[in-house]
Structures are given as C-alpha cells and as structure tokens.
Amino acid sequence: MNDELTIHIYSFSYHTTGIPRDTTGHGEGFVFDCRFLPNPGREERYVRLDGRDAPVREYLLSRPEVDLFWSHVRSIADGAAAAFRKRGFTDMTISFGCTGGQHRSVFFAERLHDHLTEAGYHCRLNHTVVGGRGR
C-alpha cells in the first residue's frame, strides 16, 4: 500500500472543459471558483498570456481580494492535506476554475502547487486548458 498522499491540482475552464473528473475514487474533491475575482483576460495586454506569466501574476497579486481569497484557500488546503495524510488517504484533489481556464485558475493552481510542494507534499499539477506545462 502506498502511504504517501498525492495532491492532484487542476486548473480548468467553466466555459469549455468543466470541472475535471477525479479518477482516484474520492469524488471531485475541493473546487474553487475564481470567476468573482478581477479578470486579466478582459484586458488586451494579457489575452495571450496565462497565469504563469509574470505580468498576469503581478496583476493578480496587486488586488487585495486575490490575497484574501488566497489566504482562505491556503488555510483550507493546509488543513485538509494534514488531515488526509494523518488518516492515511492516498489522494486528494483540488481544482480551480475560471471562465477561460487561462489566467486566474492557472495562477492559483500554480501557487497552491508551489505552496504544498514546499510544505513537503507530493503534488501533481494539470492545466486542462493551457496544457503541456503542468508539473
């Protein structure tokens, strides 16, 4: 039996892909809706970029509501990951959705991946829209 917790982190588009299916048997896990946050995709200079690009990150990090949302997400993810690990779960899924699956959801998926990896968790990152650059 594998006793290591793997945290599956997704970004997705509510408009084109919908919530990613969880193939681990735990249901779809946590799903965070980022559509209420400021959308860099509505500004021409960010249209061809995604949430991994510095200008998009800077745009989002400059917004107080993004920081507040991040503090809540981080708190929920940290508590759940610790509880899942303690209970011997092997998988946990956390997904972030936004309209196009390119800016806000990617930003938060990347940020959570980095945060939980630094905390010692094994994470898998999948961007369902921007693809090819997940970890």
C-alpha positions, 0 to 999 in steps of 0.5 A: 500500500502506498502511504504517501498522499498525492495532491492532484491540482487542476486548473480548468475552464467553466466555459469549455472543459468543466470541472475535471473528473477525479479518477482516484475514487474520492469524488471531485474533491475541493473546487474553487471558483475564481470567476468573482475575482478581477479578470486579466483576460478582459484586458488586451495586454494579457489575452495571450498570456496565462497565469504563469506569466509574470505580468498576469501574476503581478496583476493578480497579486496587486488586488487585495481580494486575490490575497484574501481569497488566497489566504482562505484557500491556503488555510483550507488546503493546509488543513485538509492535506494534514488531515488526509495524510494523518488518516492515511488517504492516498489522494486528494484533489483540488481544482480551480476554475475560471471562465477561460481556464487561462489566467486566474485558475492557472495562477492559483493552481500554480501557487497552491502547487508551489505552496504544498510542494514546499510544505513537503507534499507530493503534488501533481499539477494539470492545466486542462486548458493551457496544457503541456506545462503542468508539473 
